[in-house]
Structures are given as C-alpha cells and as structure tokens.
Amino acid sequence: MIMGTFVMEAAQQKAYTTIIRVPKQEAAYTYFILEASEGFCFYSTIDESLGEGYRDIELVTPIKFKQDIDLLLAKLGTQYKVEIIDEYAR
C-alpha cells in the first residue's frame, strides 16, 4: 500500500510542512494535482479558511520530497496565485 508506506516513512524521518493559500475557485484543481502527485505529500484544508474566498491547505511531505513540492507549487503559481503562508520542519 503506497499511502501506508508514505505514512511509515514520514514517521521515521523528518517531515516538512508547507501551508499554502490558493483562490477558492482554484482549490479543486489544486487538490486534483496533489492527488495526481501521489506519494509526494498528504494534505488537508485548514477549516478556518472554509468561509473565505480562498483555501489554506497544509501540505506535509518527507524532507526528501521538499524540492519536488517546491517545484510543483512554483508551476501551479504560473497558472494562479499560490501564496506560501508558512513553512517548517517537524
């Protein structure tokens, strides 16, 4: 199981968290791209953003995939506004 393997790997190594903000109308596409990039990260919507015109999304990835996530977010940023709200290692 790929997701189970990812969760086990994430537990065994440092994870990197990135919180992004995307326009509400682009959220579904963002989720689609994240799902298609299976194994790079898992994500969740931050509840406080649900009533706003944007979605804040928390991405958690093993450190070894941080550069890949950064490239993916940069690519999405050429199509619509992707704002990095916070980043930290855990």
C-alpha positions in Angstrom: 0.0 0.0 0.0 1.6 3.3 -1.1 -0.1 5.6 1.3 0.7 3.3 4.2 4.4 3.2 3.1 4.4 7.0 2.9 2.9 7.4 6.4 5.5 5.0 7.8 8.3 6.8 6.0 7.1 10.2 7.3 7.0 8.8 10.9 10.6 7.6 10.5 12.1 10.8 9.2 11.6 14.5 9.5 8.6 15.9 7.7 8.3 19.3 6.2 5.1 21.3 6.4 4.1 24.0 4.0 0.8 25.9 4.3 -0.4 27.5 1.1 -3.2 29.8 0.2 -5.0 29.4 -3.2 -8.1 31.1 -4.6 -11.3 29.3 -3.7 -12.1 28.7 -7.4 -8.7 27.0 -7.9 -8.9 24.8 -4.8 -10.5 21.7 -6.6 -7.8 21.9 -9.3 -5.1 22.1 -6.6 -6.5 19.1 -4.8 -6.6 17.2 -8.1 -2.9 17.9 -8.8 -1.9 16.9 -5.3 -3.8 13.7 -5.6 -2.2 13.0 -9.0 1.2 13.6 -7.4 0.7 10.5 -5.2 3.4 9.8 -2.7 4.9 13.3 -2.5 2.7 14.6 0.3 -0.5 14.4 2.1 -2.7 17.5 2.6 -5.7 18.9 4.4 -7.7 22.0 4.2 -7.4 24.3 7.2 -11.0 24.7 8.5 -10.7 28.4 9.2 -10.4 29.2 5.5 -13.7 27.5 4.5 -15.8 30.6 4.8 -13.4 32.8 2.9 -12.6 33.5 -0.8 -9.5 31.3 -0.5 -8.4 27.9 0.8 -5.5 27.4 3.1 -4.0 24.0 2.6 -1.5 22.2 4.8 1.0 20.0 2.9 3.1 17.5 4.8 6.0 15.8 3.0 9.1 13.9 3.9 12.1 16.2 3.7 13.5 14.3 0.7 10.5 15.5 -1.4 10.6 19.1 -0.3 12.3 20.3 -3.6 9.7 18.4 -5.6 6.8 20.1 -3.8 8.5 23.5 -4.2 8.7 22.9 -8.0 5.1 21.8 -8.1 3.9 24.8 -6.2 6.0 27.1 -8.5 4.5 25.5 -11.5 1.0 26.0 -10.1 2.0 29.6 -9.3 2.4 30.3 -13.0 -1.3 29.4 -13.5 -2.9 31.2 -10.5 -1.8 32.8 -7.2 -0.2 30.3 -4.8 0.8 32.0 -1.6 3.1 30.3 0.9 1.7 31.2 4.3 4.2 29.2 6.5 6.9 26.5 6.2 8.6 24.5 8.9 10.3 21.2 9.6 9.0 18.9 12.3 
